[in-house]
Amino acid sequence: VDEAIAAAMERALAVAATARRRTAPNPWVGCTIVDRGLIVGEGATEVPGGRHAEIVALSEAADQARGATAVVTLEPCAHHGRTAPCADALIDAGVTTVVVALEDPDSNVTGQGIARLRDAGIEVHVGLGADLAAEQLAPYLHHRRTGRAYCVAKSALSIDGRSAATDGSSQWITGELARADAHGVRADSQAIVVGAGTAIADQPALTVRDVAPVPREPPLRVLLDARGRVQPKHPLFDAALGPITVITTDAVDPVTADAWLTAGAKVESVPAAPGGIDLAATLALLGNEGVLQACFEGGATVHGALLEADLVDRWVIYVGAALLGADGRPAFTGPGPASIDDAPRLRLVDVCRLGDDVRLDYAPGGR
Ligand SMILES: NC(=O)c1ccc[n+]([C@@H]2O[C@H](COP(=O)([O-])OP(=O)(O)OC[C@H]3O[C@@H](n4cnc5c(N)ncnc54)[C@H](OP(=O)(O)O)[C@@H]3O)[C@@H](O)[C@H]2O)c1
């Protein structure tokens, strides 16, 4: 590959990253326009209804787009959504080559953008930067392929793998740097989810604090409460802090469900499952509401159920420099494998030191 084109893809990926918190439910895409080895235009997806990356980059390149190469992290769209098709804009601008990292699995696109460009006589290359783009866009790609929100399970554990002390207290296992970093994970999510046990034990507000850039909309705060244990005087029901959705089942106490509604919450019912709520149905419901990434913040019972149902797409584990001992609460409930040969294996995707703590990112499917 031409070095200038490889650098232009790197730049497109970097520009795409700046749009991460503003585009959902659309993908965050980056585009650069390269003319004789030089980047003459670049852009990232704007807020929904705004311009796509290609349009921003083309407008910056203006006349220099004619005869140039467009480098884009995701296949240009070919359908009329809220905006006109980007494939048409690239054709009209007179680019002669388009380099695309990834095909778009969205049912409105799937190869049609690339086909449209090729039909117009444009040379199209697919695959440069594909691995990086797939990692960057993982929540979006998962959402379009499955209809479900991408499930991030985040927890803070002691060195000896405990999620809370003997008395149930867990604030705080990690230090300030790790906690600030965790707000970034929240900001990258469109929903933050906790189980009833955590809601009651920790009284969390589930807001995003002190992040830059600030997400376009505060993430939806989601409570999983199958029976109606959490009362509406809980801080989650403070409407000033952002929207709240309670996901429950038909087994809910109707008086509490009415009180949730009166307090301004959205209340959704999904099928029951062992442990409480059907978590696959929960992820589908959130996906349906345009949540690309849902960040599950515990506790051990909900994480154990996610693990058991094999629903976690990304584990974010902060290991705090603390020891909680054998009577501390486990990281996950559930019996676990009888033998080491049967242990679920994960793949380490990233590791980061945060003061005395460490952040570990894992994906399913290790050795
Ligand atoms: N270290 C950390 O990162 C961290 C994070 C969060 C919490 N914590 C600690 O963890 C403790 C609370 O955890 P926990 O395990 O007791 O509670 P939890 O996992 O937050 O909540 C469990 C409850 O969620 C509800 N639920 C609904 N659907 C479920 C499903 N499919 N599977 C499992 N649960 C479902 C159930 O209550 P209903 O039947 O009433 O719906 C269940 O009892 C506290 O000590 C807290 O401090 C630590």
The ligand as a Gaussian input file, in Angstrom:
#p B3LYP/6-31G(d) Opt

LIG

0 1
 N      -16.633000      -3.870000      42.741000
 C      -17.517000      -3.472000      41.867000
 O      -17.179000      -3.093000      40.749000
 C      -18.943000      -3.502000      42.241000
 C      -19.881000      -3.032000      41.328000
 C      -21.206000      -3.101000      41.680000
 C      -21.575000      -3.603000      42.900000
 N      -20.640000      -4.034000      43.765000
 C      -21.008000      -4.616000      45.062000
 O      -21.791000      -5.754000      44.782000
 C      -22.793000      -5.909000      45.792000
 C      -24.140000      -6.000000      45.119000
 O      -24.121000      -7.054000      44.194000
 P      -25.233000      -8.172000      44.175000
 O      -24.643000      -9.347000      43.512000
 O      -25.797000      -8.309000      45.524000
 O      -26.372000      -7.501000      43.299000
 P      -26.554000      -7.133000      41.765000
 O      -25.848000      -8.077000      40.877000
 O      -26.338000      -5.684000      41.580000
 O      -28.095000      -7.339000      41.636000
 C      -28.630000      -8.606000      41.688000
 C      -30.116000      -8.480000      41.569000
 O      -30.440000      -7.989000      40.272000
 C      -31.696000      -8.473000      39.930000
 N      -31.667000      -9.163000      38.651000
 C      -32.560000      -8.996000      37.680000
 N      -32.330000      -9.812000      36.674000
 C      -31.263000     -10.546000      36.993000
 C      -30.587000     -11.600000      36.339000
 N      -30.949000     -12.068000      35.142000
 N      -29.553000     -12.157000      36.942000
 C      -29.164000     -11.716000      38.147000
 N      -29.772000     -10.725000      38.816000
 C      -30.829000     -10.140000      38.244000
 C      -32.103000      -9.471000      41.013000
 O      -32.937000      -8.808000      41.934000
 P      -34.500000      -8.832000      41.738000
 O      -34.890000     -10.286000      41.694000
 O      -35.006000      -8.106000      42.884000
 O      -34.735000      -8.181000      40.436000
 C      -30.811000      -9.785000      41.691000
 O      -30.973000     -10.138000      43.038000
 C      -22.647000      -4.742000      46.704000
 O      -21.886000      -5.153000      47.832000
 C      -21.874000      -3.735000      45.898000
 O      -21.123000      -2.875000      46.700000
 C      -19.330000      -3.988000      43.446000

